[in-house]
Amino acid sequence: MTHSRSTLLLAFSLPLLAASPAISQDSPLKNFTAIEAYLCTYNEGQTRNDLDKVITRWTKWADSNFKVPYSAWVLSPIFISSNTPVEVVWLGAWQNGIDMGKGLQTWMDKGGDLNAEFDKVVTCSEHSNSASVNLRPPPASWPGKSGIAVFANCTMAEGKTPDEGMAVQQKIAQSRYPDGSDVGVWAFIPGPGNNNPEWDYKLVTSYSDLAAFGASWDGYVNGQGWRSTLQMAQGVISCDSSRVYHSTTVRNAGINPAP
């Protein structure tokens, strides 16, 4: 485990015990959104149609019971490898940790029957929490009814601080996606439930659709964007091969994506 990874995990798992250095002016590590993720596979004989039926009931329940904003998406894989044995992902977001605690308590107290309905359709091998920081705000139309979400696991070089790593990652995001781009970029910093990850954070990029994703791919590859990205990242951060998912918004509670 690198020093930088230890700092991140300690800061977000045990904030009262972590020694926090002063925040640099150019650091994006200032305002965080609380994220939860369920990584799941369908039970035998169950399909997305069965899941959507439960989601319809859940949405009505959420509108009646949640007293704090909670947005949620269902992700289906497009480009993944056999190293990612996931058929469907539930991604949820609260504006902050206070709202997360209230929302989770409501689900624990009142959501038992619906939880059992979900369990009939899917089996989830992971329920994890992350702290999300925005690196490039998405367009005002975000989130749409559907979109594309791209995830990559990233690691900071030995000796680099979280502030240094995120400053470079933000610079790359702003360089690759100038003003007017229909793209949002976040870093998910792992918290409880993550299985002792060998990476420091997940880089998450949203696109409006596959056409926008393809245009970005072409700019990065044929437009030589990879050259400037490598130059900026060299010696500070590195990311693995990304995974691409189709995203469906199942509840939009108006979470601010770039607080």
C-alpha positions as CSV (number, residue, x, y, z in Angstrom):
1,M,0.0,0.0,0.0
2,T,1.5,3.3,-1.0
3,H,1.7,6.3,1.3
4,S,-0.8,8.2,-0.8
5,R,-3.4,5.4,-0.7
6,S,-3.0,5.1,3.1
7,T,-3.7,8.8,3.4
8,L,-6.8,8.6,1.3
9,L,-8.3,5.6,3.0
10,L,-7.5,7.0,6.5
11,A,-8.9,10.4,5.7
12,F,-12.2,9.0,4.5
13,S,-12.6,6.0,6.8
14,L,-11.3,7.6,10.0
15,P,-11.5,11.4,9.5
16,L,-11.2,12.2,13.2
17,L,-7.9,10.3,13.4
18,A,-6.4,11.5,10.2
19,A,-3.8,14.3,10.2
20,S,-5.1,16.6,7.5
21,P,-2.6,19.0,5.9
22,A,-3.7,22.5,4.8
23,I,-5.7,22.5,1.6
24,S,-3.9,24.0,-1.3
25,Q,-5.7,26.7,-3.2
26,D,-5.8,24.7,-6.5
27,S,-7.0,21.5,-4.9
28,P,-10.4,20.2,-5.9
29,L,-10.6,18.2,-2.7
30,K,-13.0,20.5,-0.9
31,N,-16.6,19.4,-1.4
32,F,-17.7,15.8,-1.6
33,T,-20.9,13.9,-2.5
34,A,-21.7,10.6,-0.8
35,I,-22.0,7.7,-3.2
36,E,-23.1,4.1,-2.8
37,A,-22.7,1.3,-5.3
38,Y,-24.2,-2.2,-5.5
39,L,-22.4,-4.6,-7.9
40,C,-24.8,-7.4,-8.9
41,T,-25.7,-10.3,-11.1
42,Y,-29.1,-11.5,-12.1
43,N,-30.5,-14.5,-10.3
44,E,-31.5,-17.5,-12.5
45,G,-34.4,-16.7,-14.7
46,Q,-34.4,-13.0,-13.8
47,T,-33.8,-10.2,-16.3
48,R,-33.7,-6.4,-16.5
49,N,-37.5,-6.4,-17.1
50,D,-37.9,-8.0,-13.6
51,L,-35.6,-5.5,-12.1
52,D,-37.5,-2.6,-13.7
53,K,-40.7,-3.8,-12.2
54,V,-39.2,-3.6,-8.7
55,I,-37.6,-0.2,-9.5
56,T,-41.0,1.2,-10.4
57,R,-42.3,0.2,-6.9
58,W,-39.1,1.5,-5.3
59,T,-39.5,4.9,-7.0
60,K,-43.0,5.3,-5.6
61,W,-41.7,4.2,-2.2
62,A,-38.7,6.6,-2.3
63,D,-40.9,9.6,-3.2
64,S,-43.1,8.9,-0.2
65,N,-40.4,8.0,2.4
66,F,-37.1,9.7,1.7
67,K,-36.9,13.1,3.5
68,V,-33.5,14.0,1.9
69,P,-32.5,14.1,-1.8
70,Y,-31.3,10.8,-3.2
71,S,-30.6,10.2,-6.9
72,A,-30.1,6.8,-8.4
73,W,-29.0,5.1,-11.7
74,V,-28.9,1.6,-13.0
75,L,-25.8,0.7,-15.1
76,S,-25.5,-2.1,-17.7
77,P,-22.1,-3.0,-19.1
78,I,-21.1,-2.3,-22.7
79,F,-17.3,-2.7,-22.6
80,I,-16.0,-4.8,-19.7
81,S,-13.7,-7.8,-19.3
82,S,-14.1,-11.2,-17.5
83,N,-12.3,-9.6,-14.6
84,T,-15.5,-7.6,-13.9
85,P,-18.2,-10.2,-13.4
86,V,-21.0,-7.7,-13.0
87,E,-24.3,-7.7,-14.9
88,V,-25.9,-4.7,-13.4
89,V,-24.8,-1.8,-11.0
90,W,-27.0,0.3,-8.8
91,L,-25.4,3.7,-8.2
92,G,-26.9,6.1,-5.7
93,A,-25.9,9.6,-4.5
94,W,-26.7,11.9,-1.6
95,Q,-25.5,15.5,-1.4
96,N,-23.4,14.9,1.7
97,G,-22.7,12.4,4.5
98,I,-25.5,13.8,6.7
99,D,-28.1,13.1,4.1
100,M,-26.5,9.7,3.5
101,G,-27.0,8.7,7.1
102,K,-30.6,9.8,7.2
103,G,-31.4,8.1,3.9
104,L,-29.7,4.8,4.9
105,Q,-31.6,4.9,8.2
106,T,-34.9,5.3,6.4
107,W,-34.1,2.4,4.1
108,M,-33.1,0.2,7.0
109,D,-36.2,1.1,9.0
110,K,-38.8,1.0,6.3
111,G,-37.4,-0.7,3.2
112,G,-37.3,-4.3,4.2
113,D,-40.2,-5.5,2.0
114,L,-38.8,-3.8,-1.1
115,N,-35.3,-5.0,-0.3
116,A,-36.6,-8.6,-0.3
117,E,-38.1,-7.9,-3.8
118,F,-34.7,-6.7,-5.1
119,D,-33.1,-9.9,-3.6
120,K,-35.4,-12.1,-5.7
121,V,-34.0,-10.5,-8.8
122,V,-30.4,-9.9,-8.2
123,T,-27.5,-11.0,-6.0
124,C,-25.1,-8.3,-5.1
125,S,-21.5,-9.2,-4.2
126,E,-20.6,-5.6,-3.1
127,H,-22.2,-2.7,-1.4
128,S,-19.6,0.0,-1.1
129,N,-19.4,3.7,-0.3
130,S,-17.2,6.4,-1.9
131,A,-16.6,10.1,-1.6
132,S,-17.1,11.8,-4.9
133,V,-15.4,15.1,-5.9
134,N,-16.2,16.8,-9.2
135,L,-13.3,17.6,-11.6
136,R,-15.3,19.0,-14.5
137,P,-19.0,20.0,-14.1
138,P,-21.5,18.2,-16.4
139,P,-23.8,20.2,-18.7
140,A,-26.9,21.8,-17.2
141,S,-29.0,19.0,-18.8
142,W,-27.3,16.4,-16.6
143,P,-28.6,13.8,-15.8
144,G,-30.7,12.9,-18.8
145,K,-33.0,9.9,-18.9
146,S,-30.0,7.8,-20.0
147,G,-26.3,8.3,-20.8
148,I,-22.9,6.6,-20.8
149,A,-20.7,6.2,-17.7
150,V,-17.0,5.3,-18.0
151,F,-15.0,4.1,-15.0
152,A,-11.2,3.7,-14.7
153,N,-9.1,2.8,-11.6
154,C,-6.3,5.3,-11.0
155,T,-3.2,5.3,-8.8
156,M,-1.0,8.1,-7.6
157,A,2.8,7.8,-7.9
158,E,4.7,7.0,-4.7
159,G,5.1,10.1,-2.6
160,K,2.4,12.2,-4.3
161,T,-0.3,13.7,-2.1
162,P,-4.0,13.5,-2.8
163,D,-4.0,17.3,-3.6
164,E,-1.2,16.9,-6.2
165,G,-2.9,13.9,-7.8
166,M,-6.4,15.5,-8.0
167,A,-4.9,18.8,-9.3
168,V,-3.3,17.0,-12.2
169,Q,-6.4,14.9,-12.9
170,Q,-8.5,18.0,-12.9
171,K,-6.1,19.7,-15.3
172,I,-6.4,16.7,-17.7
173,A,-10.2,16.8,-17.5
174,Q,-10.3,20.5,-18.3
175,S,-7.8,20.0,-21.2
176,R,-9.6,17.1,-22.7
177,Y,-13.1,18.5,-22.4
178,P,-13.0,22.3,-22.9
179,D,-16.0,24.6,-22.2
180,G,-19.1,23.5,-24.1
181,S,-18.3,19.8,-24.0
182,D,-21.2,17.6,-23.0
183,V,-19.1,15.7,-20.4
184,G,-18.8,15.5,-16.6
185,V,-15.8,14.1,-14.7
186,W,-15.6,13.0,-11.1
187,A,-13.2,11.1,-8.8
188,F,-14.7,8.5,-6.5
189,I,-12.4,8.0,-3.5
190,P,-13.0,4.6,-1.9
191,G,-14.6,4.3,1.6
192,P,-16.4,1.5,3.5
193,G,-17.2,-1.7,1.6
194,N,-14.4,-1.5,-1.0
195,N,-12.4,-4.7,-1.0
196,N,-8.9,-3.3,0.0
197,P,-8.4,-1.8,-3.5
198,E,-5.0,-1.6,-5.1
199,W,-6.0,1.7,-6.7
200,D,-6.4,5.2,-5.1
201,Y,-9.6,6.4,-6.8
202,K,-12.0,5.7,-9.7
203,L,-12.1,8.2,-12.5
204,V,-15.7,8.6,-13.7
205,T,-16.7,10.3,-16.9
206,S,-20.2,10.8,-18.1
207,Y,-21.4,11.3,-21.7
208,S,-24.9,12.0,-23.0
209,D,-24.9,9.0,-25.4
210,L,-22.6,6.6,-27.4
211,A,-22.2,9.2,-30.2
212,A,-20.6,11.6,-27.7
213,F,-18.5,8.8,-26.3
214,G,-17.3,7.9,-29.8
215,A,-16.5,11.5,-30.6
216,S,-14.4,11.8,-27.4
217,W,-12.7,8.5,-28.2
218,D,-11.7,9.8,-31.7
219,G,-10.4,13.0,-30.3
220,Y,-8.3,11.2,-27.8
221,V,-6.9,8.6,-30.2
222,N,-6.9,10.1,-33.7
223,G,-6.8,13.7,-32.4
224,Q,-3.6,12.8,-30.5
225,G,-5.2,13.8,-27.1
226,W,-3.4,10.8,-25.6
227,R,0.0,12.6,-26.0
228,S,-0.9,15.6,-23.9
229,T,-2.7,13.5,-21.4
230,L,0.4,11.3,-20.9
231,Q,2.6,14.4,-20.6
232,M,0.4,15.9,-17.8
233,A,0.0,12.6,-16.0
234,Q,3.6,11.4,-16.2
235,G,5.2,10.8,-12.7
236,V,2.0,11.7,-10.9
237,I,-1.0,9.5,-11.8
238,S,-1.8,6.4,-13.9
239,C,-5.1,4.8,-14.8
240,D,-6.0,1.3,-16.0
241,S,-8.2,0.2,-19.0
242,S,-11.6,1.8,-18.6
243,R,-15.0,0.1,-18.4
244,V,-18.1,1.5,-20.2
245,Y,-21.7,1.3,-19.0
246,H,-25.1,2.4,-20.3
247,S,-26.7,4.5,-17.5
248,T,-30.4,4.8,-16.9
249,T,-31.6,7.4,-14.4
250,V,-34.2,5.8,-12.1
251,R,-34.6,8.8,-9.8
252,N,-33.4,12.4,-10.1
253,A,-33.6,14.3,-6.8
254,G,-31.7,17.3,-8.0
255,I,-28.3,16.5,-6.4
256,N,-25.7,19.2,-7.2
257,P,-23.1,17.3,-9.3
258,A,-20.4,20.0,-8.7
259,P,-20.7,21.4,-5.2
